[in-house]
Amino acid sequence: MAHNNVDHRKTPKPEKLAQQDKPEPFSVRGFLKTLGPGLVTGASDDDPSGIGTYSQAGAQLGYGIGWTMLLTFPLMAAIQEISARVGRVTGHGIAGNVRRLYPAWLLNTVIALLFIANTINIAADLAAMGDALKLLIGGPGFLYVLVFGVASTAAQIFLDYKRYSAVLKWLTLSLFAYVAALAVTKVSWGDALRGIAIPQIQWTSAFLTTLVAILGTTISPYLFFWQASQEAEDQRVDAKKQPLAEKHYGAQREFHRIRADTMVGMAFSNLIAISIIITAAAMLNATGKTDIQTSAQAAEALKPIAGNFAEFIFALGIIGTGLLAVPVLAGSAAYAIGEGRKWTVGLARKPREAASFYGVLALSAGIGIVLNFTPINPISALYWSAVINGVLAVPVMMLLMVMARRRDVMSKFIVAGPLYWLGWLSAAAMAICVVAMIAGFFL
């Protein structure tokens, strides 16, 4: 019996194949159309908990921590591009490929840790969103947590996939709030540029912990799973696309699209992160306000220094990026578990067609909501989710790099050259993070 994904149409002529593999001439409209999974992934990386991390880094360490954004950019861009390639070539996400190649215990461990870390992260993000809206309009923060959580989950389940994808892309614009905050901030640009260009390292527990938090925030396992699964999803819903392992032509055009999408997404992510760090350094560190634990506290602390406008746009950015990040966190967990269990998965499918997949998505978001109504402090729990993410990232990245070189997975499209070595360098950086975390317990 023929495989469902096999294309029975007549194979195009060689000259037609060459034409389909050639990149299209550049146009602004065409370029914007190519932006999708990479842009959303990069933007969701700056979630409210990430904003809290960058705010805390800028408040505690000032401009001198800005260099980390130059360090993380090539590493996160490489590992995200490799994730996207695996999804586009195989037509499966990372968990789906792990299920086909590795023991069940390894798959189950990975997806269990991912679900736990993502759920805690959702709880922390919802808490920050509730606090941010409370800062703007007052009222009960817990009610806002419930509304944000239910609205984000319902949008994923009931909105049409193409419309939902467009909503996510438009939500990325909310992050420009932090660029706007930077524009109204009095910055010592000489110090800021030195902090970006010249690494300043302090061999203290506080500095190493902050460095681990930054790397763990920018290079997180849920981002790998989401981007690979979204590439596979986009291929499934587009009748003109099939996994590149089955239909080779058009591969170079697809790889050009993936690279452009990923580079823009990661550059966007780091631009926002450095804007937050510089704003916090200028407005908080420079005035002695160094004890900032959350993104909402950062927004509140800006008010007496920079005025209502800075506080408003900072809080608005927290809400916008939270609405973007919560679906990505819940969705990546649902994709991972669904692919690992061989369920029917995909946001493009109706709820009745993928009930188990949507059930996991709703469960993850639901537990995240409930955690905000328990004695558990989701912001404190976020530390442990970062620990889980740091530990989980290392084996996931190693599995990803090994898969990217297997011809029985990637066919003729194995990852090689500078991209391959950057991927391994990214994995090594995360391994060092884990060692630093463990060492931090004894400092």
Secondary structure as GFF3:
##gff-version 3
##sequence-region A 1 443
A	DSSP	alpha_helix	14	21	.	.	.	ID=ss1
A	DSSP	alpha_helix	28	34	.	.	.	ID=ss2
A	DSSP	alpha_helix	37	45	.	.	.	ID=ss3
A	DSSP	alpha_helix	48	61	.	.	.	ID=ss4
A	DSSP	three_ten_helix	62	65	.	.	.	ID=ss5
A	DSSP	alpha_helix	67	90	.	.	.	ID=ss6
A	DSSP	alpha_helix	94	101	.	.	.	ID=ss7
A	DSSP	alpha_helix	104	137	.	.	.	ID=ss8
A	DSSP	alpha_helix	141	158	.	.	.	ID=ss9
A	DSSP	alpha_helix	161	171	.	.	.	ID=ss10
A	DSSP	three_ten_helix	172	175	.	.	.	ID=ss11
A	DSSP	alpha_helix	176	183	.	.	.	ID=ss12
A	DSSP	alpha_helix	189	197	.	.	.	ID=ss13
A	DSSP	alpha_helix	205	218	.	.	.	ID=ss14
A	DSSP	alpha_helix	221	237	.	.	.	ID=ss15
A	DSSP	alpha_helix	251	283	.	.	.	ID=ss16
A	DSSP	three_ten_helix	285	287	.	.	.	ID=ss17
A	DSSP	alpha_helix	295	306	.	.	.	ID=ss18
A	DSSP	alpha_helix	308	340	.	.	.	ID=ss19
A	DSSP	alpha_helix	355	371	.	.	.	ID=ss20
A	DSSP	alpha_helix	378	403	.	.	.	ID=ss21
A	DSSP	alpha_helix	407	410	.	.	.	ID=ss22
A	DSSP	alpha_helix	417	440	.	.	.	ID=ss23
###
